[in-house]
Each structure stands twice: as structure tokens, then as C-alpha cells.
Amino acid sequence: MKHDFSMSLDQAMTTQRAIRRVTDEPIEDALLLEIIHLGTKAPNSMNAQKWEFIIVRDETVKQQLGKMNSGMWKLARPSLAKKAEKDPGFAKVFKATDWGVEHFVDYPAMIVACYKGGRLGWPVLQAASNYGSVFPAIQNMMLAARAVGLGTNLATMPLWNNRKARKILGVPASHTPCVMITLGWPQGGYGPTTRKPVGDVVSLDRYGNRPWQGKEVDEIGG
Ligand SMILES: Cc1cc2nc3c(=O)[nH]c(=O)nc-3n(C[C@H](O)[C@H](O)[C@H](O)COP(=O)(O)O)c2cc1C
């Protein structure tokens, strides 16, 4: 591969975060294809590789997806604004999302991931297997992008109306656009991310048995 993806996995994973503020500097095709290539190394159900990726650069397509994004944000925004007033941590995500919605068309490139199958729902196993065949590839791409210094953000709002999303992107009715990432060269820095201590989200053997409650990973011995 032409680009250097050799950043340590630990560094990539601990500093990869939602980067919404990016410059308008272009991203070359070869780099995007290398990132997608690394994405396709991800696990997927039965190795059926039921995925398709669309690189979006076209202004009209960006504008149309941006309209869907802002439409959904307008609906969700009032209740989330109330939450942001009470929760300073969430207020940062809220503000950043606001910014991302406003500047959606300015991202130099986007990658839309489609599942090669229909609408996903019940039973959970089917939904998990289908969506779960696309999201690991997207996470691989986000880590690969981080390794070369690109910023990404995962978004589902711009695709909320599947019928419209398919029309905008020319995707056949047999496929489902599920998730997308925006990409760009960051205006600022990366991580670290803010997450709960690992002990607060892990149970042992049975849900709710939390021997490591309140502990960060470095505080857990043996
Ligand atoms: C399933 C999913 C859907 C998301 N949808 C959107 C979205 O539509 N718009 C957006 O700006 N961010 C979206 N995000 C990004 C999250 O806001 C972001 O990952 C989260 O706040 C953590 O950010 P951090 O890694 O910088 O801490 C989504 C993330 C996930 C995992």
C-alpha cells in the first residue's frame, strides 16, 4: 500500500474519536480505496461479504444527504437540547453534532456502507448478523483513517429515510444503506475519548455482578 498505516493499534484505538471539524483539503482516491480495502478485512457473517461502499464527493449528493441529516436533527434537537442544558458532557456532543449538521456538505469525502439485503428487523439474530456484517468494516476504516491522520465521524442520521437514501445514491431496492462516515483532515487534535471506567460496564458470569465497579483498567490487578 502507498500510505503508512503503521501507527500502533493501541494509539489508534485510544485516540480515534468523532472528528467533525475538518479542513477542505482533498483526500486522494488511492487513500480512500486503501482505507476501504482495510475495512473489508473485518469479520462479516459467513464471509458472504454482503456489503457495498459508495464514496461520495459529488456536491448534489452531499447536499441531498445533508438535507436528510438536518431534517432528522431538527426533529431530535429540541429534546436533546434540554438534555444538554443539564449534562455538560452531553452538551459537548450536542454542540459538535450541531456543527457537523451545519457543515455537512463541506466534508471532502464520505463513505456510505450498504448491506446487500433488505430492511432489517426481527428476529434480533438476523438484524445483528446483517448490520453486524457492515459495522465492523466501518470501524476498521475509522481506525485505518486515524492511522494516516484523517478524521472521521460515523453517522446514521443522514440515511434515516432508506427509500430517499437509496434514491439519492442510486442504490437498488435490494440493498440497504445502513451507515456512513465523513472524512477529512482535522482542524485540531484527536482523542482522548471520554468513556466510563471499564469496571462500570463489565459483569462477571451474571449481569449486575460487578467486582470491578468504579475501577479503571490500570487499577485492576491479576
Ligand atoms: C450508531 C451510531 C450512530 C451515530 N450517528 C451519528 C449521527 O447521525 N451524526 C453525528 O454527528 N454523529 C453520530 N454518531 C457519532 C457519535 O456521536 C460519537 O461516536 C459519540 O459521541 C462518541 O464520540 P467520541 O468517540 O468522540 O467520544 C453516531 C455513532 C454511532 C455509533
The ligand as an ORCA input file, in Angstrom:
! r2SCAN-3c Opt
* xyz 0 1
  C     -24.649      4.035     15.648
  C     -24.083      5.432     15.694
  C     -24.789      6.452     15.072
  C     -24.274      7.745     15.063
  N     -24.938      8.720     14.368
  C     -24.424      9.960     14.317
  C     -25.037     10.947     13.503
  O     -26.028     10.705     12.820
  N     -24.480     12.198     13.476
  C     -23.343     12.503     14.178
  O     -22.874     13.639     14.101
  N     -22.730     11.575     14.942
  C     -23.226     10.316     15.028
  N     -22.577      9.351     15.756
  C     -21.293      9.681     16.426
  C     -21.395      9.716     17.949
  O     -21.995     10.932     18.361
  C     -19.976      9.580     18.552
  O     -19.446      8.350     18.142
  C     -20.012      9.619     20.064
  O     -20.461     10.861     20.529
  C     -18.625      9.346     20.656
  O     -17.715     10.312     20.209
  P     -16.172     10.259     20.651
  O     -15.615      8.967     20.127
  O     -15.517     11.461     20.039
  O     -16.136     10.295     22.137
  C     -23.049      8.035     15.751
  C     -22.345      6.998     16.358
  C     -22.840      5.714     16.314
  C     -22.027      4.591     16.934
*
